[in-house]
Amino acid sequence: MRSIWKGAIGFGLVNIPVNLYSATENSSLNLDMLDKKDHSRIHFKRVNDAGKEVSWANIVKGYDLNGSYVILDDKDFEKASPEKTQMIQINEFAKLSDINPMLFETPYYLEPRTEGKKAYVLLRDAITKSGKLGIGSFVLRNKEHLCALTTHNEVMLLYILRFPQEIRDVSEIKIPAAKNSAAELKMAMALIDNLTPVKFKVDKYKDTYTEALLKIIQQKKKGVKRPAAKMKVVHNRTTNDLVSQLKASLGGKSKTTSHKKAS
């Protein structure tokens, strides 16, 4: 892996030099855009308002201030907050339950550099034992990010968090005013319990869509034609009797129940 940021974690007066790596990768197939006529690849060019192509070397960033652009370079971004461009500063610690799950965005791995290994292990073990998250901020790609530090096995993880003001207000979402009967709620709770394994294992979930799409691509290459897939009916729309529907759902989940008992 290639690091995308180099800096340090600020933990009190202790600085821990680290490298930052992306912890995720896209599992989707890399599809090219092609011309329908001859299947030649589509390319995108960076052009100015006059339609002239511009190379990366001649592209700068600017802010429209009262109808006139002010051009910014890397040093200007560093001047805005020089300490944050090189430092992940932990400001406080919080319980996971105190953070809105909607704030979590992107995970990254943190690797200690040679001079910071001992302090890295100390902070990692302390965070693990406390069960808390270190909350701080840093600058990545010329943008300040709120972040949370936690651990996974032997590695420290950094999660970029959304700022609270980035979460949209729910006032425009239309919520039904319907009320559930005691029987409906009891049956729904029974179905939840029935679908709850003794131990949840997320590893069993795979990106089957990508696998299926790749299989279609391979078959299409060989000239194999597949019939159009029909969507299975999983919900009976002919009745509003939720209790009957939930009972039917429970009846079809005996496999899950036996799995729980076997575990």
Secondary structure, 3 states (H helix, E strand, C coil): CCCCEEEEEEECCEEEEEEEEECCCCCCCCCCCECCCCCCECCCCCECCCCCECCHHHCCEEEEECCEEEEECHHHHHHHCCCCCCEEEEEEEEEHHHCCHHHEEEEEEEEECHHHHHHHHHHHHHHHHHCEEEEEEEEECCEEEEEEEEEECCEEEEEEECCHHHCCCHHHCCCCCCCCCHHHHHHHHHHHHHCCCCCCCHHHCCCHHHHHHHHHHHHHHCCCCCCCCCCCCCCCCCCCCHHHHHHHHHHCCHHHHHHHHHC
